[in-house]
Amino acid sequence: MHLIKVDPRALKENPDRMRQTKSMPQADALLLATIKAVGIVQPPVITPDTGGGNGYVINAGHRRVKQAIAAGLEEIDVIVDEVANDNGAMRSMIENIAREALNPVDQWRAIERLVALGWTEEAIGVALTLPVRQIRKLRLLANVLPVMLDHMAKGDMPDERQLRTIASASLEEQKEVWKKHKPSKADPQVSWWSVAQALTKARMYARHANFGDDLAQAYGIQWVEDLFAPADEDGRYTTDVEAFLGAQQEWMANNLPKKGIIAETTNWGEVKLPPKAERVYGKPSKSDCTAMYLDRDGRVQSVHYRMPVAKKPKGKDAVTGDDSADASTVSKTRPDVTRKGVEMIGDYRTDALHEALARAPIEDDTLMALLILAFAGQNVSVDSGSGGTRYGNRRIARHATALFDQDGKLVLDMDMLRVAARSTLADVLSCRENRTDSGIVARIAGDVVGADNFLPNMGTDDFLSCLSRAALEGSCKDTPVLPRQKVKDTRAALVDHFKEGRFMPAAALFAPDKAAVSSWLAKNAVAAADEADDQLEDPELTAGVGDDASDAEAVSGAAGKAARLRQSA
């Protein structure tokens, strides 16, 4: 096997080649453009002609030879191989069948690598017979977050619409969303719908804009080209919705017709006309008015309407002159603070509130009152063991309202605070085995306040029937009752013994197992690297959480406090 240069026109076609069907014209055009741009990357394989003479027969690469001739190449590199017994039939078949198509992610990265090596987008488009717009789109896909691309390369690929949304987002936004939706060992599949949904932003398109470049520049609107939109459509857009709507509003104010108003819309996108106005669906008359408004896509729309004719006053109150007092309603001015401004104020207030809660001096009675108010917030929902799902602005809020006087001022009376705090805790904490279960925190709370002293007598037939033989016989310890041969007899004897007493099995006591408390503390410990959510925590309370020694001290401290409370009770 050796490499030589030959005239492609001197090569003979192999009549036994595998591909007998003609290739598609688009594929031939792509190959021709590639040969013209970079030449033949992989030399064809030829063998000496066994029919006599000094010619060569093409064994592999018929299309390459044909398109090299079409490209006008005088010579090409070829590999001369020995003649196979089957005239190269098996080798030709393996070459065509075993060839794997290039992974889409590898194609995107390859185009980006060509650009880095100095290739222009136009040159790449000529070589691959692709429009420049398509090359730019593939380059945009190559700039998706690398870890996302690696996962896509494994075969878990989003659909085109989801890919379009992901590629249009910034890398910082993609990183934040990927942290939340990246695959795990338990769920290796990525919910691309959730990723795209989190990165979706409202778009306002240039084709819907009535304003010109002057207003766009005044409002700081930067158009971004949507490379995934149809080529014959203006796909420029902006995600600065407030600026786009502001420019549209100013254009409407500057182009408002006579007897025209700028109207608002309802939540369903319908225009709000003045009271008693009658919409005109046909051809408007000169006396009709015009209402201009913005639809949900930010496009300027207009409708016509007419106002009812005012009745002329009679008698002395009659006024002569022009009765056409149906002057168009003045356009409603924009609010002092836009929706975006209101959202910014909300962010500023939240940050300031969290900073004050972390650093400002707060008295204990104020802190207790604020904690009760927090449970009454409209963003709080509690599955209350007191009965069903109770939202903060309903059941729990009634405890907070008791802390205010008639003037709406917060009254910090300790007796009222204690009652409100006890009632709030009773509505929140639950040990029921359903969705209201508060978990281990309710058992810790019960142990601290000595709730064991309020447990009822469980030496009843209903409860004892829930115990196993071993547990039932273990309950006979420290009692004169001896285990019977039959379980029901043992149970009946215990029921009779505890009829006037009080029975509480160890499994029913509030104090949780130390291992369970340690596990809960370690699971809910906040590491220093995970404090990006700005949650407020007392460093004295969280110091050493997760350490075995600290966990043991916390458990022993809680147990000691519970013991002191029980003694005082």
Disulfide bonds with the S-S distance in Angstrom:
none
